[in-house]
Structures are given as structure tokens and as C-alpha cells.
Amino acid sequence: MIDQLQSQPRPFGIREEKHPLGDVVRGVAPNWFAAVMGTGIVAIAAATLPLRVPGLRAFALAVWVLAAALLVVFTGALAAQWLRHRERALAHAANPVMAQFWGAPAMALMTVGGGTLLVGRDWLGLSAAVDTDWALWALGTVLGLITACWIPYLMMTRHQIEADGAFGGWLMPVVPPMVSAANGALLVPYAAAGQARLTLLAGCYAMFGISLFASMIIIPLVWSRLVTYKTLPAVMVPTCWIVLGPLGQSITAAGNLARVAGLGLRAPYPAGADVFALLYGLPTWGFAMLWLAIAAALTARAVRGGMPFGPTWWSFTFPVGTCVTGTIALAARTDSEVLRWASVVLFALLAVAWLVVLARTAARSVRGKAGLPPRSVLRCCYGFNGDATAARGLPAVRVAQRARA
């Protein structure tokens, strides 16, 4: 059986040998943008952390510049792939695992946009930062709304998904509207007073609902899958952390929207938004901490079993970052010292995770395998079918079981 596995063609024509520089465009995939998300959220968290440390602001600015540079490079590479290797780009959407990560480019755009307003303004100036954020937020919002509808539609009509196919990545296409809500709130003060500002505020609340209710459907499926079929193969365990994304980002969005609700809504609704931000945020934060503990335990178990490095490791960054920003928002609303120090501890966890994953990714890129997972990841994520047009893919557990056979 192992010989048969090795003889199967690589999905999407992926090769395991080193990629020449000219082949980077051919190998780019939407999950690469998770690196932009994970880097950008570090800058945002550092800029909003309720702790004054010398050099922290400069660190946030440097990290934002890195995230912006990665966004430009990856966007250019993805655009070139659509022009030169369209069959591979289409195959990403046809594969039931890789398709989920089409939500990453949208969130990458908005994360860099939010960082531009919060951090990049120190370099660009306020006017240029606001204009840049408007552009990135608008592009990310449109793309995010498309993925929130398109990918679930593909799952319901074309993707062949087995009973054990659920994993944290299913949240990726539906989280972008929540990022739009959180970052759109930052732009409310810069929208024209009157109907334009009200429309933006109402639209952000609507997108909050899109992502919230979709996540409320998917998270129980992930929990059920883990309980019924037990933990994922080691290479997929990091995707468990993605569940923290909609939880932390929804707390952040509720807090950001409540802070600007008075600019667009008449009384008594701004007061209601304040109440909602607190009474929604605290219970959700509690569940997020529970999931963080479970995800950490699953990860420790996988590490002891020899968890290999792969692009899924970026799941350790952005989701934790949203918990940092959500905790910061709650701390500011409640004036809780416990929550302030919790945000500092979570930021330390985020910083360590980001540095480790960034270093491992850079080392892999130097070896010419940027964004390319090891063979075990390819088998677990993409299954046996190498036909890019069919891209049927097998669930991770079944692939691993067959590999062991």
C-alpha cells in the first residue's frame, strides 16, 4: 500500500523537489496568505496592547511593513498564477481542503488594512492610512462575502466530503465577514456623517451576524468530529486552533462596534451595543479560553508523537491574535486588571508562536519549498487523487489509516 501511495501523482502537479525561483508562481496557493494574517495580527496586537514598553510601537511598525510586503508579493504571485497556470488556481477551489483557505486572501487584505490605520499611520500619515485602509477593507470585504457563500455552496453541491471530513479549516471561508465587521468599525468615524455612516455601521453588524451564525453551525461539527473520530492526524492538529479565530474576532468586533455605535445610531441603541459587547464578550471569551486549553493539549500530544512542520502551523498565529485583541477590548470596557494581564500573557504566546513559525517558514523557503508541505501533509490534506480537475480528496483520517495499512 505504501508503494502504491508513492506511485500516485501529486495533487495539482505538486513536486517535492526544490522549486526554482521561476516556479514559485506555479506553486502559490491561497493558504500562503495565512502568513500575512498571522504577521499582520501581531502588529495590530502590539499596537493596541495595554502595556507601554519601549520599542513596542517600533516593533509593531516593522511587523506591519513585513506583512504589507508579504501581501504584495503573494497577491502578485497569485495573480500571475491565474494568468499563467489557471488550471492549478481552479484546482484549489475544487479540492475540499484547499478550497477552505480561499478565505485567507480576504482576511489578509483587511488585516494589513487595519494595521495601516493603527500602525502604518506613523509612517504614511493619517490621510494616506485612511485611504489605504478603505481600499483594502473594501476589497477584502467583497472577496470575503464571496467566499462565505461560494465555498459552502461548493461543499453542498460538488465536494465529496465524508462523515469524518470536518476540521477547523471549514471556518476559514466564513470568518472574513467578522474581520470586515471588526475592521469596518475602525472606519466608521471616517465615513461621511448621516446615511453613509449608518449604512457602514449597519453593514458591519450584518456581517457580524453572517460569520457568527455560520461559525455556530461549524464549531459543533468540529467538536463532534473530534469526539467521534478522535484527534486529527498530527499534521492537521494545528487547524484546531482556527476555532479561536471567530471567537476572538467576534469579541473584538462587538467591542469595536459598540465604541462607535453612538456615531450612527440614535438612543437607546448605543447603550444597548455597549451592553451587548460586554454580555456577549465575556461568555465567549470564557469558551475561547476553554478551546485554547483543549487545542494546546491536542497540540502537545501531537508534538510528542512527532508533529511535522507545515503551512498549517500558521494556525497558531492569527486565531491567538484575535483572542489578544478581544481580551484587550474587554479589558478596556471592564477596566479589569485580570483581563489586561491576560492580554499580555496571550500576546506573549502569540509572539513566541509567530517567531517560531516565521523562522521555520523562512528556513523552508531558503531550501526552495516555500509554502510546500511535506509528503505526509500532502497525503493527509489532499488524498490520493492527483487529477486536478476532479480533486476529490479524501478525509484526513481515512488517508492516514490507508497509509498505515
Solvent accessible surface area in square Angstrom, and as a share of the most:
residue,aa,sasa,rsa
1,M,106,0.47
2,I,94,0.48
3,D,112,0.58
4,Q,98,0.44
5,L,6,0.03
6,Q,90,0.40
7,S,84,0.54
8,Q,56,0.25
9,P,88,0.55
10,R,52,0.19
11,P,9,0.06
12,F,7,0.03
13,G,33,0.31
14,I,19,0.09
15,R,142,0.52
16,E,42,0.19
17,E,101,0.45
18,K,133,0.57
19,H,35,0.15
20,P,89,0.56
21,L,163,0.81
22,G,67,0.65
23,D,32,0.16
24,V,50,0.29
25,V,30,0.17
26,R,69,0.25
27,G,17,0.17
28,V,0,0.00
29,A,8,0.06
30,P,0,0.00
31,N,21,0.11
32,W,28,0.10
33,F,3,0.01
34,A,15,0.12
35,A,11,0.09
36,V,0,0.00
37,M,7,0.03
38,G,0,0.00
39,T,0,0.00
40,G,1,0.01
41,I,6,0.03
42,V,0,0.00
43,A,0,0.00
44,I,16,0.08
45,A,0,0.00
46,A,4,0.03
47,A,21,0.16
48,T,50,0.29
49,L,4,0.02
50,P,48,0.30
51,L,57,0.28
52,R,203,0.74
53,V,72,0.41
54,P,133,0.84
55,G,52,0.50
56,L,27,0.14
57,R,102,0.37
58,A,66,0.51
59,F,74,0.31
60,A,0,0.00
61,L,47,0.23
62,A,61,0.47
63,V,6,0.04
64,W,13,0.05
65,V,59,0.34
66,L,64,0.32
67,A,0,0.00
68,A,24,0.19
69,A,49,0.38
70,L,38,0.19
71,L,11,0.06
72,V,107,0.62
73,V,94,0.54
74,F,27,0.11
75,T,63,0.37
76,G,41,0.39
77,A,13,0.10
78,L,18,0.09
79,A,53,0.41
80,A,26,0.21
81,Q,0,0.00
82,W,79,0.28
83,L,144,0.72
84,R,164,0.60
85,H,36,0.16
86,R,132,0.48
87,E,100,0.45
88,R,9,0.03
89,A,0,0.00
90,L,96,0.48
91,A,2,0.01
92,H,4,0.02
93,A,10,0.08
94,A,32,0.25
95,N,2,0.01
96,P,12,0.08
97,V,21,0.12
98,M,8,0.04
99,A,0,0.00
100,Q,0,0.00
101,F,23,0.10
102,W,17,0.06
103,G,0,0.00
104,A,0,0.00
105,P,7,0.05
106,A,0,0.00
107,M,2,0.01
108,A,0,0.00
109,L,26,0.13
110,M,0,0.00
111,T,2,0.01
112,V,4,0.03
113,G,0,0.00
114,G,0,0.00
115,G,1,0.01
116,T,1,0.00
117,L,5,0.03
118,L,41,0.20
119,V,0,0.00
120,G,0,0.00
121,R,86,0.31
122,D,81,0.42
123,W,163,0.57
124,L,74,0.37
125,G,31,0.30
126,L,82,0.41
127,S,85,0.55
128,A,44,0.34
129,A,0,0.00
130,V,16,0.09
131,D,92,0.48
132,T,48,0.28
133,D,0,0.00
134,W,74,0.26
135,A,54,0.42
136,L,29,0.14
137,W,26,0.09
138,A,46,0.36
139,L,109,0.54
140,G,0,0.00
141,T,13,0.08
142,V,90,0.51
143,L,53,0.27
144,G,1,0.01
145,L,70,0.35
146,I,90,0.46
147,T,1,0.00
148,A,17,0.13
149,C,95,0.57
150,W,87,0.31
151,I,0,0.00
152,P,27,0.17
153,Y,114,0.43
154,L,12,0.06
155,M,39,0.17
156,M,158,0.71
157,T,77,0.45
158,R,175,0.64
159,H,20,0.09
160,Q,99,0.44
161,I,58,0.29
162,E,56,0.25
163,A,77,0.60
164,D,4,0.02
165,G,15,0.15
166,A,8,0.06
167,F,8,0.03
168,G,0,0.00
169,G,0,0.00
170,W,32,0.11
171,L,0,0.00
172,M,11,0.05
173,P,1,0.01
174,V,5,0.03
175,V,4,0.02
176,P,0,0.00
177,P,1,0.01
178,M,1,0.00
179,V,1,0.01
180,S,0,0.00
181,A,0,0.00
182,A,1,0.01
183,N,14,0.07
184,G,0,0.00
185,A,1,0.01
186,L,27,0.14
187,L,0,0.00
188,V,0,0.00
189,P,58,0.37
190,Y,85,0.32
191,A,12,0.09
192,A,70,0.54
193,A,81,0.63
194,G,49,0.47
195,Q,135,0.60
196,A,54,0.42
197,R,40,0.14
198,L,59,0.29
199,T,90,0.52
200,L,19,0.09
201,L,0,0.00
202,A,54,0.42
203,G,28,0.27
204,C,0,0.00
205,Y,62,0.24
206,A,61,0.47
207,M,16,0.07
208,F,12,0.05
209,G,17,0.16
210,I,78,0.40
211,S,0,0.00
212,L,31,0.16
213,F,126,0.53
214,A,25,0.19
215,S,4,0.03
216,M,109,0.49
217,I,118,0.60
218,I,22,0.11
219,I,18,0.09
220,P,73,0.46
221,L,82,0.41
222,V,3,0.02
223,W,102,0.36
224,S,56,0.36
225,R,6,0.02
226,L,23,0.12
227,V,87,0.50
228,T,85,0.49
229,Y,79,0.30
230,K,134,0.57
231,T,37,0.22
232,L,8,0.04
233,P,23,0.15
234,A,32,0.25
235,V,6,0.04
236,M,4,0.02
237,V,3,0.01
238,P,0,0.00
239,T,0,0.00
240,C,0,0.00
241,W,17,0.06
242,I,9,0.04
243,V,0,0.00
244,L,0,0.00
245,G,4,0.03
246,P,5,0.03
247,L,17,0.09
248,G,0,0.00
249,Q,9,0.04
250,S,1,0.00
251,I,3,0.02
252,T,12,0.07
253,A,0,0.00
254,A,2,0.01
255,G,4,0.04
256,N,15,0.07
257,L,0,0.00
258,A,7,0.05
259,R,147,0.54
260,V,13,0.07
261,A,0,0.00
262,G,51,0.49
263,L,85,0.42
264,G,22,0.21
265,L,52,0.26
266,R,189,0.69
267,A,85,0.66
268,P,95,0.60
269,Y,120,0.46
270,P,30,0.19
271,A,61,0.47
272,G,39,0.38
273,A,9,0.07
274,D,60,0.31
275,V,84,0.48
276,F,78,0.33
277,A,3,0.02
278,L,55,0.27
279,L,117,0.58
280,Y,38,0.14
281,G,0,0.00
282,L,71,0.36
283,P,89,0.56
284,T,17,0.10
285,W,49,0.17
286,G,38,0.36
287,F,67,0.28
288,A,1,0.00
289,M,44,0.20
290,L,87,0.43
291,W,3,0.01
292,L,28,0.14
293,A,58,0.45
294,I,55,0.28
295,A,0,0.00
296,A,40,0.31
297,A,64,0.50
298,L,33,0.17
299,T,18,0.10
300,A,44,0.34
301,R,136,0.50
302,A,10,0.08
303,V,85,0.49
304,R,186,0.68
305,G,69,0.66
306,G,54,0.52
307,M,21,0.09
308,P,41,0.26
309,F,20,0.08
310,G,1,0.01
311,P,24,0.15
312,T,17,0.10
313,W,28,0.10
314,W,14,0.05
315,S,12,0.07
316,F,25,0.10
317,T,0,0.00
318,F,7,0.03
319,P,7,0.05
320,V,1,0.01
321,G,0,0.00
322,T,0,0.00
323,C,2,0.01
324,V,0,0.00
325,T,13,0.08
326,G,0,0.00
327,T,0,0.00
328,I,20,0.10
329,A,16,0.12
330,L,4,0.02
331,A,1,0.01
332,A,80,0.62
333,R,75,0.27
334,T,49,0.28
335,D,100,0.52
336,S,30,0.19
337,E,102,0.46
338,V,116,0.67
339,L,13,0.06
340,R,61,0.22
341,W,143,0.50
342,A,20,0.16
343,S,0,0.00
344,V,28,0.16
345,V,99,0.57
346,L,12,0.06
347,F,22,0.09
348,A,53,0.41
349,L,69,0.34
350,L,0,0.00
351,A,20,0.15
352,V,90,0.52
353,A,17,0.13
354,W,10,0.03
355,L,99,0.49
356,V,70,0.40
357,V,2,0.01
358,L,46,0.23
359,A,61,0.47
360,R,108,0.39
361,T,31,0.18
362,A,50,0.39
363,A,45,0.35
364,R,27,0.10
365,S,47,0.30
366,V,130,0.75
367,R,118,0.43
368,G,16,0.16
369,K,55,0.23
370,A,35,0.27
371,G,23,0.22
372,L,10,0.05
373,P,9,0.06
374,P,34,0.21
375,R,91,0.33
376,S,48,0.31
377,V,3,0.02
378,L,4,0.02
379,R,45,0.16
380,C,13,0.08
381,C,9,0.06
382,Y,8,0.03
383,G,7,0.07
384,F,35,0.14
385,N,54,0.27
386,G,15,0.15
387,D,69,0.36
388,A,26,0.20
389,T,121,0.70
390,A,53,0.41
391,A,4,0.03
392,R,90,0.33
393,G,6,0.05
394,L,22,0.11
395,P,12,0.07
396,A,13,0.10
397,V,17,0.10
398,R,92,0.33
399,V,0,0.00
400,A,11,0.08
401,Q,93,0.41
402,R,112,0.41
403,A,23,0.17
404,R,178,0.65
405,A,90,0.70
